[in-house]
């Protein structure tokens, strides 16, 4: 034979579970904010202490040798052209041919 529970048991049991769940949720909510604040403060204090105990070291950068200024390159190349002597100053009385 199968034992049967009273019908009121089927009503009270889910209500009790629901009540415990809401109470647990309220407890967790009331504890989460203070725990989070304490955790943030502990993390901040840990990093601040770690930073303050470390001696500050200034790095001395090695002297860099200055570059010697490059000599300016010749802007002009020597051209293979030759100068053709003109008639300027040789004969002043003759007018130019192309005027």
N, CA, C and O atoms as a printed pandas DataFrame, in Angstrom:
     atom_number atom_name residue_name chain_id  residue_number  x_coord  y_coord  z_coord
0              1         N          UNK        A               1    0.828   -1.185    0.000
1              2        CA          UNK        A               1    0.000    0.000    0.000
2              3         C          UNK        A               1    0.869    1.243    0.000
3              4         O          UNK        A               1    1.950    1.300    0.586
4              5         N          UNK        A               2    0.345    2.203   -0.673
5              6        CA          UNK        A               2    1.074    3.457   -0.804
6              7         C          UNK        A               2    0.582    4.428    0.257
7              8         O          UNK        A               2   -0.622    4.628    0.417
8              9         N          UNK        A               3    1.549    5.048    1.002
9             10        CA          UNK        A               3    1.124    6.012    2.012
10            11         C          UNK        A               3    0.907    7.347    1.332
11            12         O          UNK        A               3    1.721    7.783    0.518
12            13         N          UNK        A               4   -0.153    7.968    1.658
13            14        CA          UNK        A               4   -0.499    9.252    1.056
14            15         C          UNK        A               4   -0.378   10.320    2.116
15            16         O          UNK        A               4   -0.670   10.105    3.293
16            17         N          UNK        A               5    0.063   11.479    1.659
17            18        CA          UNK        A               5    0.169   12.617    2.558
18            19         C          UNK        A               5   -1.133   13.382    2.533
19            20         O          UNK        A               5   -1.935   13.289    1.604
20            21         N          UNK        A               6   -1.301   14.122    3.573
21            22        CA          UNK        A               6   -2.496   14.954    3.681
22            23         C          UNK        A               6   -2.437   16.024    2.596
23            24         O          UNK        A               6   -1.348   16.524    2.316
24            25         N          UNK        A               7   -3.548   16.398    1.973
25            26        CA          UNK        A               7   -3.535   17.418    0.907
26            27         C          UNK        A               7   -2.994   18.771    1.380
27            28         O          UNK        A               7   -2.443   19.528    0.580
28            29         N          UNK        A               8   -3.143   19.074    2.646
29            30        CA          UNK        A               8   -2.632   20.344    3.158
30            31         C          UNK        A               8   -1.097   20.358    3.115
31            32         O          UNK        A               8   -0.496   21.425    2.992
32            33         N          UNK        A               9   -0.468   19.199    3.215
33            34        CA          UNK        A               9    0.989   19.093    3.140
34            35         C          UNK        A               9    1.487   19.573    1.775
35            36         O          UNK        A               9    2.529   20.224    1.693
36            37         N          UNK        A              10    0.762   19.259    0.713
37            38        CA          UNK        A              10    1.139   19.679   -0.636
38            39         C          UNK        A              10    1.012   21.185   -0.830
39            40         O          UNK        A              10    1.609   21.742   -1.751
40            41         N          UNK        A              11    0.261   21.832    0.004
41            42        CA          UNK        A              11    0.129   23.295   -0.068
42            43         C          UNK        A              11    1.189   23.955    0.817
43            44         O          UNK        A              11    1.794   24.948    0.414
44            45         N          UNK        A              12    1.414   23.425    1.994
45            46        CA          UNK        A              12    2.324   24.055    2.953
46            47         C          UNK        A              12    3.793   23.879    2.534
47            48         O          UNK        A              12    4.588   24.806    2.691
48            49         N          UNK        A              13    4.158   22.722    2.011
49            50        CA          UNK        A              13    5.555   22.481    1.644
50            51         C          UNK        A              13    6.073   23.470    0.594
51            52         O          UNK        A              13    7.145   24.033    0.818
52            53         N          UNK        A              14    5.402   23.726   -0.527
53            54        CA          UNK        A              14    5.916   24.723   -1.483
54            55         C          UNK        A              14    5.957   26.134   -0.900
55            56         O          UNK        A              14    6.853   26.915   -1.219
56            57         N          UNK        A              15    4.988   26.459   -0.047
57            58        CA          UNK        A              15    5.002   27.788    0.570
58            59         C          UNK        A              15    6.189   27.927    1.517
59            60         O          UNK        A              15    6.792   28.997    1.595
60            61         N          UNK        A              16    6.527   26.875    2.229
61            62        CA          UNK        A              16    7.678   26.918    3.130
62            63         C          UNK        A              16    8.976   27.051    2.335
63            64         O          UNK        A              16    9.859   27.824    2.707
64            65         N          UNK        A              17    9.088   26.306    1.252
65            66        CA          UNK        A              17   10.284   26.405    0.406
66            67         C          UNK        A              17   10.396   27.807   -0.173
67            68         O          UNK        A              17   11.489   28.372   -0.213
68            69         N          UNK        A              18    9.290   28.372   -0.619
69            70        CA          UNK        A              18    9.284   29.732   -1.161
70            71         C          UNK        A              18    9.684   30.744   -0.087
71            72         O          UNK        A              18   10.430   31.680   -0.376
72            73         N          UNK        A              19    9.210   30.576    1.126
73            74        CA          UNK        A              19    9.572   31.477    2.222
74            75         C          UNK        A              19   11.057   31.402    2.550
75            76         O          UNK        A              19   11.710   32.429    2.740
76            77         N          UNK        A              20   11.596   30.169    2.618
77            78        CA          UNK        A              20   13.034   30.027    2.879
78            79         C          UNK        A              20   13.865   30.648    1.752
79            80         O          UNK        A              20   14.887   31.283    2.014
80            81         N          UNK        A              21   13.438   30.471    0.521
81            82        CA          UNK        A              21   14.189   31.012   -0.621
82            83         C          UNK        A              21   14.194   32.537   -0.597
83            84         O          UNK        A              21   15.232   33.151   -0.845
84            85         N          UNK        A              22   13.060   33.155   -0.305
85            86        CA          UNK        A              22   13.018   34.625   -0.269
86            87         C          UNK        A              22   13.834   35.164    0.899
87            88         O          UNK        A              22   14.497   36.192    0.763
88            89         N          UNK        A              23   13.795   34.490    2.039
89            90        CA          UNK        A              23   14.596   34.937    3.179
90            91         C          UNK        A              23   16.094   34.805    2.871
91            92         O          UNK        A              23   16.880   35.686    3.217
92            93         N          UNK        A              24   16.476   33.720    2.233
93            94        CA          UNK        A              24   17.881   33.534    1.873
94            95         C          UNK        A              24   18.323   34.594    0.862
95            96         O          UNK        A              24   19.428   35.130    0.960
96            97         N          UNK        A              25   17.460   34.892   -0.101
97            98        CA          UNK        A              25   17.781   35.916   -1.096
98            99         C          UNK        A              25   17.926   37.283   -0.436
99           100         O          UNK        A              25   18.830   38.041   -0.788
100          101         N          UNK        A              26   17.062   37.607    0.502
101          102        CA          UNK        A              26   17.151   38.896    1.199
102          103         C          UNK        A              26   18.433   38.969    2.022
103          104         O          UNK        A              26   19.075   40.018    2.084
104          105         N          UNK        A              27   18.805   37.862    2.651
105          106        CA          UNK        A              27   20.042   37.831    3.431
106          107         C          UNK        A              27   21.259   38.044    2.530
107          108         O          UNK        A              27   22.167   38.805    2.863
108          109         N          UNK        A              28   21.261   37.365    1.395
109          110        CA          UNK        A              28   22.382   37.508    0.459
110          111         C          UNK        A              28   22.455   38.939   -0.061
111          112         O          UNK        A              28   23.540   39.516   -0.133
112          113         N          UNK        A              29   21.319   39.512   -0.421
113          114        CA          UNK        A              29   21.314   40.894   -0.917
114          115         C          UNK        A              29   21.817   41.871    0.133
115          116         O          UNK        A              29   22.535   42.819   -0.189
116          117         N          UNK        A              30   21.448   41.647    1.371
117          118        CA          UNK        A              30   21.883   42.577    2.417
118          119         C          UNK        A              30   23.370   42.416    2.726
119          120         O          UNK        A              30   23.992   43.343    3.244
120          121         N          UNK        A              31   23.945   41.260    2.419
121          122        CA          UNK        A              31   25.361   41.042    2.687
122          123         C          UNK        A              31   26.265   41.337    1.489
123          124         O          UNK        A              31   27.461   41.572    1.666
124          125         N          UNK        A              32   25.718   41.328    0.286
125          126        CA          UNK        A              32   26.554   41.488   -0.908
126          127         C          UNK        A              32   27.180   42.875   -0.968
127          128         O          UNK        A              32   28.377   42.989   -1.232
128          129         N          UNK        A              33   26.418   43.915   -0.735
129          130        CA          UNK        A              33   26.936   45.284   -0.859
130          131         C          UNK        A              33   28.048   45.547    0.157
131          132         O          UNK        A              33   29.103   46.040   -0.241
132          133         N          UNK        A              34   27.872   45.247    1.444
133          134        CA          UNK        A              34   28.988   45.474    2.368
134          135         C          UNK        A              34   30.223   44.623    2.051
135          136         O          UNK        A              34   31.352   45.098    2.172
136          137         N          UNK        A              35   30.010   43.377    1.649
137          138        CA          UNK        A              35   31.149   42.526    1.310
138          139         C          UNK        A              35   31.881   43.080    0.091
139          140         O          UNK        A              35   33.111   43.067    0.050
140          141         N          UNK        A              36   31.142   43.563   -0.895
141          142        CA          UNK        A              36   31.776   44.133   -2.089
142          143         C          UNK        A              36   32.569   45.385   -1.739
143          144         O          UNK        A              36   33.672   45.581   -2.248
144          145         N          UNK        A              37   32.021   46.234   -0.877
145          146        CA          UNK        A              37   32.723   47.460   -0.483
146          147         C          UNK        A              37   34.003   47.114    0.282
147          148         O          UNK        A              37   35.054   47.710    0.047
148          149         N          UNK        A              38   33.906   46.152    1.194
149          150        CA          UNK        A              38   35.093   45.744    1.956
150          151         C          UNK        A              38   36.152   45.156    1.025
151          152         O          UNK        A              38   37.342   45.425    1.192
152          153         N          UNK        A              39   35.729   44.358    0.046
153          154        CA          UNK        A              39   36.682   43.762   -0.893
154          155         C          UNK        A              39   37.387   44.839   -1.713
155          156         O          UNK        A              39   38.595   44.759   -1.932
156          157         N          UNK        A              40   36.643   45.841   -2.165
157          158        CA          UNK        A              40   37.252   46.925   -2.947
158          159         C          UNK        A              40   38.254   47.689   -2.096
159          160         O          UNK        A              40   39.341   48.020   -2.569
160          161         N          UNK        A              41   37.903   47.972   -0.848
161          162        CA          UNK        A              41   38.822   48.696    0.033
162          163         C          UNK        A              41   40.088   47.882    0.321
163          164         O          UNK        A              41   41.187   48.435    0.361
164          165         N          UNK        A              42   39.935   46.584    0.519
165          166        CA          UNK        A              42   41.105   45.741    0.762
166          167         C          UNK        A              42   42.029   45.693   -0.455
167          168         O          UNK        A              42   43.251   45.753   -0.320
168          169         N          UNK        A              43   41.439   45.584   -1.627
169          170        CA          UNK        A              43   42.258   45.552   -2.848
170          171         C          UNK        A              43   42.988   46.874   -3.027
171          172         O          UNK        A              43   44.172   46.887   -3.366
172          173         N          UNK        A              44   42.295   47.986   -2.801
173          174        CA          UNK        A              44   42.942   49.297   -2.928
174          175         C          UNK        A              44   44.070   49.457   -1.914
175          176         O          UNK        A              44   45.148   49.944   -2.255
176          177         N          UNK        A              45   43.827   49.050   -0.675
177          178        CA          UNK        A              45   44.878   49.197    0.334
178          179         C          UNK        A              45   46.067   48.288    0.022
179          180         O          UNK        A              45   47.213   48.660    0.274
180          181         N          UNK        A              46   45.804   47.110   -0.518
181          182        CA          UNK        A              46   46.894   46.207   -0.882
182          183         C          UNK        A              46   47.777   46.835   -1.955
183          184         O          UNK        A              46   49.003   46.795   -1.855
184          185         N          UNK        A              47   47.162   47.410   -2.970
185          186        CA          UNK        A              47   47.956   48.024   -4.034
186          187         C          UNK        A              47   48.681   49.269   -3.555
187          188         O          UNK        A              47   49.802   49.535   -3.990
188          189         N          UNK        A              48   48.065   50.033   -2.668
189          190        CA          UNK        A              48   48.725   51.240   -2.168
190          191         C          UNK        A              48   49.927   50.872   -1.297
191          192         O          UNK        A              48   50.968   51.524   -1.387
192          193         N          UNK        A              49   49.807   49.847   -0.460
193          194        CA          UNK        A              49   50.931   49.428    0.373
194          195         C          UNK        A              49   52.054   48.866   -0.481
195          196         O          UNK        A              49   53.227   49.147   -0.238
196          197         N          UNK        A              50   51.705   48.095   -1.452
197          198        CA          UNK        A              50   52.712   47.504   -2.325
198          199         C          UNK        A              50   53.465   48.600   -3.072
199          200         O          UNK        A              50   54.666   48.482   -3.314
200          201         N          UNK        A              51   52.780   49.628   -3.422
201          202        CA          UNK        A              51   53.395   50.725   -4.157
202          203         C          UNK        A              51   54.267   51.584   -3.247
203          204         O          UNK        A              51   55.313   52.070   -3.677
204          205         N          UNK        A              52   53.847   51.779   -1.983
205          206        CA          UNK        A              52   54.593   52.675   -1.102
206          207         C          UNK        A              52   55.856   52.011   -0.550
207          208         O          UNK        A              52   56.827   52.711   -0.263
208          209         N          UNK        A              53   55.875   50.699   -0.394
209          210        CA          UNK        A              53   57.053   50.034    0.141
210          211         C          UNK        A              53   58.170   49.925   -0.889
211          212         O          UNK        A              53   59.342   49.802   -0.531
212          213         N          UNK        A              54   57.821   49.968   -2.119
213          214        CA          UNK        A              54   58.834   49.839   -3.160
214          215         C          UNK        A              54   59.582   51.161   -3.282
215          216         O          UNK        A              54   58.962   52.200   -3.511
216          217         N          UNK        A              55   60.886   51.139   -3.134
217          218        CA          UNK        A              55   61.628   52.395   -3.265
218          219         C          UNK        A              55   61.561   52.892   -4.701
219          220         O          UNK        A              55   61.629   52.129   -5.664
220          221         N          UNK        A              56   61.429   54.178   -4.791
221          222        CA          UNK        A              56   61.330   54.758   -6.122
222          223         C          UNK        A              56   62.720   54.850   -6.728
223          224         O          UNK        A              56   63.626   55.471   -6.173
224          225         N          UNK        A              57   62.852   54.247   -7.824
225          226        CA          UNK        A              57   64.140   54.251   -8.502
226          227         C          UNK        A              57   64.007   55.096   -9.757
227          228         O          UNK        A              57   63.085   54.939  -10.558
228          229         N          UNK        A              58   64.954   55.987   -9.888
229          230        CA          UNK        A              58   64.964   56.772  -11.108
230          231         C          UNK        A              58   65.987   56.154  -12.037
231          232         O          UNK        A              58   67.132   55.909  -11.657
232          233         N          UNK        A              59   65.575   55.922  -13.194
233          234        CA          UNK        A              59   66.477   55.309  -14.159
234          235         C          UNK        A              59   67.342   56.388  -14.783
235          236         O          UNK        A              59   66.857   57.421  -15.243
236          237         N          UNK        A              60   68.603   56.121  -14.784
237          238        CA          UNK        A              60   69.523   57.036  -15.433
238          239         C          UNK        A              60   69.696   56.528  -16.851
239          240         O          UNK        A              60   70.225   55.441  -17.083
240          241         N          UNK        A              61   69.250   57.317  -17.766
241          242        CA          UNK        A              61   69.344   56.871  -19.144
242          243         C          UNK        A              61   70.777   57.043  -19.631
243          244         O          UNK        A              61   71.413   58.060  -19.351
244          245         N          UNK        A              62   71.272   56.082  -20.336
245          246        CA          UNK        A              62   72.645   56.194  -20.829
246          247         C          UNK        A              62   72.739   57.330  -21.837
247          248         O          UNK        A              62   71.818   57.584  -22.613
248          249         N          UNK        A              63   73.868   57.994  -21.798
249          250        CA          UNK        A              63   74.043   59.108  -22.720
250          251         C          UNK        A              63   74.126   58.577  -24.135
251          252         O          UNK        A              63   74.854   57.633  -24.443
252          253         N          UNK        A              64   73.379   59.202  -24.944
253          254        CA          UNK        A              64   73.408   58.803  -26.334
254          255         C          UNK        A              64   74.424   59.669  -27.061
255          256         O          UNK        A              64   74.511   60.878  -26.847
256          257         N          UNK        A              65   75.170   59.030  -27.907
257          258        CA          UNK        A              65   76.143   59.802  -28.663
258          259         C          UNK        A              65   75.403   60.618  -29.707
259          260         O          UNK        A              65   74.493   60.139  -30.384
260          261         N          UNK        A              66   75.818   61.841  -29.808
261          262        CA          UNK        A              66   75.166   62.698  -30.792
262          263         C          UNK        A              66   75.639   62.311  -32.179
263          264         O          UNK        A              66   76.802   61.975  -32.404
264          265         N          UNK        A              67   74.728   62.371  -33.060
265          266        CA          UNK        A              67   75.080   62.079  -34.435
266          267         C          UNK        A              67   75.889   63.233  -35.004
267          268         O          UNK        A              67   75.600   64.408  -34.775
268          269         N          UNK        A              68   76.871   62.864  -35.725
269          270        CA          UNK        A              68   77.623   63.892  -36.422
270          271         C          UNK        A              68   76.739   64.391  -37.555
271          272         O          UNK        A              68   76.167   63.598  -38.303
272          273         N          UNK        A              69   76.632   65.701  -37.676
273          274        CA          UNK        A              69   75.785   66.192  -38.763
274          275         C          UNK        A              69   76.366   65.754  -40.105
275          276         O          UNK        A              69   77.564   65.859  -40.368
276          277         N          UNK        A              70   75.484   65.274  -40.910
277          278        CA          UNK        A              70   75.938   64.787  -42.201
278          279         C          UNK        A              70   76.373   65.963  -43.054
279          280         O          UNK        A              70   75.759   67.030  -43.038
280          281         N          UNK        A              71   77.423   65.749  -43.784
281          282        CA          UNK        A              71   77.902   66.800  -44.662
282          283         C          UNK        A              71   76.910   66.941  -45.806
283          284         O          UNK        A              71   76.429   65.952  -46.359
284          285         N          UNK        A              72   76.614   68.191  -46.150
285          286        CA          UNK        A              72   75.643   68.361  -47.232
286          287         C          UNK        A              72   76.191   67.791  -48.538
287          288         O          UNK        A              72   77.344   68.003  -48.914
288          289         N          UNK        A              73   75.335   67.081  -49.185
289          290        CA          UNK        A              73   75.739   66.488  -50.451
290          291         C          UNK        A              73   75.753   67.585  -51.507
291          292         O          UNK        A              73   75.036   68.581  -51.407
292          293         N          UNK        A              74   76.568   67.383  -52.495
293          294        CA          UNK        A              74   76.604   68.360  -53.579
294          295         C          UNK        A              74   75.241   68.406  -54.239
295          296         O          UNK        A              74   74.712   67.385  -54.678
296          297         N          UNK        A              75   74.684   69.596  -54.303
297          298        CA          UNK        A              75   73.376   69.718  -54.919
298          299         C          UNK        A              75   73.500   69.674  -56.438
299          300         O          UNK        A              75   72.558   69.311  -57.142
300          301         N          UNK        A              76   74.653   70.042  -56.918
301          302        CA          UNK        A              76   74.857   70.061  -58.360
302          303         C          UNK        A              76   75.899   69.017  -58.738
303          304         O          UNK        A              76   76.884   68.788  -58.037
304          305         N          UNK        A              77   75.645   68.427  -59.825
305          306        CA          UNK        A              77   76.626   67.498  -60.354
306          307         C          UNK        A              77   77.437   68.229  -61.426
307          308         O          UNK        A              77   76.948   69.149  -62.082
308          309         N          UNK        A              78   78.627   67.815  -61.578
309          310        CA          UNK        A              78   79.420   68.422  -62.648
310          311         C          UNK        A              78   78.844   67.963  -63.974
311          312         O          UNK        A              78   78.619   66.773  -64.192
312          313         N          UNK        A              79   78.615   68.906  -64.839
313          314        CA          UNK        A              79   77.991   68.570  -66.116
314          315         C          UNK        A              79   79.060   68.369  -67.187
315          316         O          UNK        A              79   80.135   68.965  -67.122
316          317         N          UNK        A              80   78.765   67.550  -68.141
317          318        CA          UNK        A              80   79.743   67.279  -69.194
318          319         C          UNK        A              80   79.741   68.347  -70.293
319          320         O          UNK        A              80   80.336   68.152  -71.353
320          321         N          UNK        A              81   79.081   69.460  -70.041
321          322        CA          UNK        A              81   78.996   70.498  -71.069
322          323         C          UNK        A              81   80.269   71.333  -71.078
323          324         O          UNK        A              81   80.992   71.395  -70.084
324          325         N          UNK        A              82   80.525   71.955  -72.183
325          326        CA          UNK        A              82   81.662   72.859  -72.257
326          327         C          UNK        A              82   81.165   74.226  -72.690
327          328         O          UNK        A              82   80.148   74.350  -73.373
328          329         N          UNK        A              83   81.882   75.223  -72.291
329          330        CA          UNK        A              83   81.486   76.595  -72.575
330          331         C          UNK        A              83   81.989   76.974  -73.960
331          332         O          UNK        A              83   83.157   76.780  -74.299
332          333         N          UNK        A              84   81.080   77.512  -74.737
333          334        CA          UNK        A              84   81.459   78.007  -76.065
334          335         C          UNK        A              84   81.698   79.499  -75.929
335          336         O          UNK        A              84   80.832   80.241  -75.464
336          337         N          UNK        A              85   82.838   79.914  -76.326
337          338        CA          UNK        A              85   83.178   81.324  -76.222
338          339         C          UNK        A              85   82.257   82.124  -77.131
339          340         O          UNK        A              85   82.094   81.813  -78.311
340          341         N          UNK        A              86   81.658   83.160  -76.554
341          342        CA          UNK        A              86   80.785   84.016  -77.334
342          343         C          UNK        A              86   81.532   85.195  -77.924
343          344         O          UNK        A              86   82.755   85.293  -77.817
344          345         N          UNK        A              87   80.774   86.096  -78.555
345          346        CA          UNK        A              87   81.375   87.245  -79.206
346          347         C          UNK        A              87   81.210   88.495  -78.366
347          348         O          UNK        A              87   81.539   89.592  -78.817
348          349         N          UNK        A              88   80.712   88.349  -77.167
349          350        CA          UNK        A              88   80.440   89.504  -76.329
350          351         C          UNK        A              88   81.755   90.187  -75.980
351          352         O          UNK        A              88   82.722   89.545  -75.571
352          353         N          UNK        A              89   81.765   91.460  -76.145
353          354        CA          UNK        A              89   82.939   92.228  -75.813
354          355         C          UNK        A              89   84.006   92.211  -76.894
355          356         O          UNK        A              89   84.980   92.958  -76.793
356          357         N          UNK        A              90   83.861   91.397  -77.911
357          358        CA          UNK        A              90   84.868   91.362  -78.967
358          359         C          UNK        A              90   84.616   92.459  -79.998
359          360         O          UNK        A              90   85.532   93.179  -80.397
360          361         N          UNK        A              91   83.394   92.569  -80.408
361          362        CA          UNK        A              91   83.089   93.555  -81.438
362          363         C          UNK        A              91   81.845   94.304  -81.002
363          364         O          UNK        A              91   80.738   93.771  -81.087
364          365         N          UNK        A              92   82.008   95.512  -80.545
365          366        CA          UNK        A              92   80.896   96.274  -79.998
366          367         C          UNK        A              92   80.092   96.963  -81.106
367          368         O          UNK        A              92   78.917   97.255  -80.881
368          369         N          UNK        A              93   80.641   97.233  -82.259
369          370        CA          UNK        A              93   79.940   98.001  -83.276
370          371         C          UNK        A              93   78.940   97.161  -84.050
371          372         O          UNK        A              93   77.979   97.718  -84.582
372          373         N          UNK        A              94   79.108   95.907  -84.135
373          374        CA          UNK        A              94   78.179   95.084  -84.903
374          375         C          UNK        A              94   76.922   94.816  -84.078
375          376         O          UNK        A              94   77.029   94.414  -82.919
376          377         N          UNK        A              95   75.733   95.028  -84.646
377          378        CA          UNK        A              95   74.501   94.692  -83.926
378          379         C          UNK        A              95   74.329   93.171  -83.873
379          380         O          UNK        A              95   74.858   92.455  -84.724
380          381         N          UNK        A              96   73.610   92.694  -82.901
381          382        CA          UNK        A              96   73.405   91.254  -82.817
382          383         C          UNK        A              96   72.642   90.748  -84.036
383          384         O          UNK        A              96   71.863   91.494  -84.630
384          385         N          UNK        A              97   72.854   89.497  -84.413
385          386        CA          UNK        A              97   72.251   88.944  -85.621
386          387         C          UNK        A              97   70.755   88.675  -85.452
387          388         O          UNK        A              97   70.011   88.764  -86.429
388          389         N          UNK        A              98   70.329   88.372  -84.332
389          390        CA          UNK        A              98   68.939   87.923  -84.171
390          391         C          UNK        A              98   68.025   88.993  -83.618
391          392         O          UNK        A              98   66.944   88.662  -83.130
392          393         N          UNK        A              99   68.408   90.280  -83.671
393          394        CA          UNK        A              99   67.501   91.355  -83.261
394          395         C          UNK        A              99   66.778   91.904  -84.419
395          396         O          UNK        A              99   65.968   92.818  -84.265
